[in-house]
Amino acid sequence: MDGAHDILYEYWKYKEFRPLQEDIISSVIEGYDTLGLLPTGGGKSLTFQVPTLMMEGLTLVITPIVSLMKDQVDGLISKGIKATYLHSGLTMAEMRQALDKCLYGNCKFLYISPERLKAQSFLDKLRLMKICLIVVDEAHCISQWGYDFRPSYLGISKVREIFPNVNILALTASATSEVVNDIIKELSFNKYKVYSKSFARKNLSYIVRHCEDKIGQTFKILQSVAGSGIVYVRSRRKTHEISDELNRIGIPATYYHAGLSSEEKRDKQDKWKNDEIRIIVATNAFGMGIDKPNVRIVIHIDIPSSLEEYYQEAGRAGRDGNGSYVVLLISKTDKNTLHRRLNEMFPPKDFIKTIYEYLGNFLNVPLEGGYNKTYDFNFNLFCRQNKFPITATFNALKILTQASYIEFIEEIETQSRILILAKKEELYSIPTDNKDVDIVLQTLLRTYTGLFSDYTFINEDVLAYRLNMNAEKIYSSLIELNRMHILHYVPRKRTPYIIYTTSRELPKHVQIPQSCYEVRKDRVARRIQAIEDYAYSETSCRENMILEYFGEQNNKVCGKCDVCITNKHHASATLYKNIEEGILYTLTYSPRNINYIIDTLSFPKKDIITTLRKLLNNDKIILDQECDTYSIKNSKITK
């Protein structure tokens, strides 16, 4: 492993690895399939970056987080390490260039999203690459029993089939024993090792507060705790409302949720990471791939549906190792909320079949038709037209996906595309006084090929960067060119999709297997019970409850959570009461000096002295300075 230490110092200037990093690297080098469970901020990336630099070939990194791809690739390139990535925001030319780098050995790391594995053209190119390691980040997403299952992860098995002799490194921050076993099974681990770092975060204080005015309590906490923070809620509307109110009371804040455009997300993330904004109020869409070390507080206004989710989000606090707080706010109605969520996640089977029938009608899919076809799907319109409840409908579509009747893909952002309508000679004299329009058109023609023959995907951000122009001007120019019929511009949009993985059937033939419904419902019910037990317990150490959930035993309490602090106060109060009674009893019959009291009572000396001072301050006893003895005030005993 000397080579690993040399690489660590040469590129990252670290002299030592963090706990478990070296073990995982050794396992990879020795050719084992490896699962690493490293809590958030535990240094997962080095466990594959270092061994890759010790091997010949290219490492394929599969991750669902586009922002992580960019950050890690930029970081590697800054160190002189060749790396690239593929995601939907790139132009076709940029994708071809990235693939060429990998094909001709001019790259060490290729980052992709799991959705990329659906493209046969990509898999065909992948076969030609010299892959030395396959990395699966956020590996818990491959488990149907995990809290964040993503069907696209099941496509990773295709990579294993293409490269049966290349070992896999799977990484995740949180996984129960069930999920660990599922990861090993789904990734077809052969000779393998599993490494797990303790889930304890010694610098975090876990706090649960019972309150009815959660928003008011949030404001009080943020005013009393300094530093950067995250406030998690479960609705997009709340992110806006709470961030507005925080700004009103003088706490710089912004909001974040899945409905924002990529530019808005990036802008808000950057401002928060650079401390231009102190607090970000977000749904669970925020956090994956965000590495901000100095987050001092994470507050959950709405209770999560599992301890995995809570631990993952709470773990975004205190990555620099300094003391930080994670606070869960609980009200009397939250138990009912959790159980309502369970019912919404698993609506009645008849309702699921109704959704299947109405979906086919809505998309105009004929019976026995639709197989392998993709349909744009306006989810909100579908619910509104048919008066279906939004949450139950969403989950019915997810269950139909699990049962392999459809694939419901949520809000994928499609790229913008254009087709030049005008003849080439007409482009020299565009009827406009707007100089930006002409500049944008000329840059389009220089940047992209095939514009005259077919629709070509474009990226407004690329144009904005090359022209040093804001995105709004780019958009306005393209709209004007579209209005003049110079080109046809189809702006990018966020829309869900439905893919029919089988031909449309009659509802009576739709079967929902137990594995997709009853078994999963039972597992979700257990997860909900675990977070309920955590939130409402008043006797168990919060950290120990989390550790036990993940299969880790700990005989010591953390001493920092609200339960431990309360127990300390109770223990201190009881001890003081017992010492006080002992002192007063000792002084009942005669004044005594301090040495006699200490020798007589079987309590720690420092606690006896502290209690004597309290009794003196409360005028319950008096000290005779001349004799250096204590006696009960107003006692009839005489010296």
C-alpha positions, 0 to 999 in steps of 0.5 A: 500500500506504499503506492497508495500513500504516495498517490494520496500525498502527490495529488491530495497532500494528505499523509494519512487515510481516514479510517476504513479508506485504506482497507477499502482501497486494499480490497479493491486492489486485491480484486474483491467486489467491495461494499463501503458504508461510510457516513456522509462526509467520510471521504468516499471518493478517495476510495476509488480515485486512489486505486484507479491511479494505481491501475491501468484503464478507466474507472466507470463511476455511476452516480445520480448526482449531476452536481457531484459529477461536475465537482469531482471532475473539475477537482480531478482535472485541477490536479492534472488527472484526466476525467470526464462525465456524460449528462443530458446538459451536454451537446452531442459534440461534447458527448462525442468528445468525452466518449472519444477521450475514454475510447482512446485511453486519454481518460482515467474517470468517466462519470455517468448517471444510471439513466445513461445505461438505458441507451444501447448506443452508449453500451456499445461504446462502453464495450470498447473501453478498457474498464478497470473498476466499476463504482456505484455511488449511492448504492442503497438506491439499487435496493427495492427495500431501501428508502430511496429505491431508483429503478434506473439502478437496476440497469447496472447489472448490464455493466456487470454482464459486459465486464464480468471480470471487473470488480465493483466498488459500491458506496453508500452512507446508510444501509440496514442489514437488509439493504446491504444484502440486497446490494450484494445480490443485485450487483452480483457480488462474487468474492467480496468484502464489506466495510462499515464505519461506525454510524456514530457522529460524535460532534453531532447533538441530536435534539427532539423538541415537542412544539405546536408552533414549529415555524416559530420554534425554528426562528428561535433556534436559528436566532440562538445558534450561529452559522450556516444551516438547512431547514427541511420541509416536505412541501415546495410551498413551505420552502417559499413561505419559510425562507420569505419569513426568515428574510423578513426577520433578518436571517438571509435565506433562500428556498430549494426544491425539485421544481426549480430549473437547473440554473436556479438550483445551481445559483442557490446552491452556490450562494449558500455554499459561499456563505452569501446566504445563511439558511437554505429551506429545502425539500429532500431534493436538496443535499445529495452531492453537497459538501459544505463542511461548516453547516452548524445546524439542520432542522426538520420541521416535518418528520421524515418517513424513515431513520435512513432518510433522517440520518442522511439529511442530518449528516449534512451538519458538522462535516468539519468535525466541529460541534453541530446540532440536528433538531427534529420538531414534533407535534401531537399530530405527527404520529397520525401524519406518519400513518397517513403517509403509509396509507398514501404510499400503498393505496388500495389495489382497486385504486391502483388498477383504476389509475392504470385504466385512466392512464391509458385513456389519458395517453390514448394508448389502445388495448394491446398497444403502447409496448416500449413506447414513451409518452409525455405525461402531464401529471398535474393535469391527469390528477386534476381532470380525473379528480384523483388525490395527488399523493396516492396517484403518484404512489400508485404509478410507482407501484405499477412501475414496481410491478413492471406494467409501466415505468414512471419517470418523474420530471426529467429536464429535456434539452432545448433543440432547434432546427434552422428553417431559413436558407443559408443565404437568408442568414446574412440579412436578418431583419432585426436591429437587435445585435444580440440576435445576430450574435447568438445566431452566428454562435449557434452556427459555429457551435453546432452541426446539422442544424439545417437537416434535423433538430439539434440539441443545444445548451443555452448555458454553453452559449451564455458562457461563450458570449459572456451574456446572461441566460435571459438574453440568450432565451430572448434572442432565440425566441425572436429568431423563432418568431421571425421563422429563421429557426424553430426553437423548442425550449427545454422543459421539465416533464414526467414520462410514462414508458409502457414496459408491457402492452396495455391490458384490461384492468382486471388482468392487472396483477400487483404481486405481494413483493410489490405491495404487501411485502414492501408495505410491511417493510415501510411500516417498520421504517415508519415505526422506527422513526416514530419510536425515535421521535417520541422516546423520552428515555433512550439515547437518540444516538444509540437508537440510530446506531441500533437501527443500523445494527450497531451496538453501543454500551455508552450513551452519547451525553449530548442528545436532549434525552441524555441532557435531561437524564443528567439534570434529573440525576444531578437533581436526585444526587443533590437531594440525597446529599442535602438530606444526608448533610441535614441529618448529620447536623441534626444532633450536633454541629459538624466540621467539613471533614466529619461530613465528608468522611460520614457521607458516601458521596463524592467530595466535590459534590458534598462541597457543592451542596454545602455551598448551596445550603449556605446560599439558601440559608438552610445551614450556617457556618461558624467561622470561629469553630469551622463547623456547620449547623442547621439554621434556627436549630435549638442545638447549642455548641 
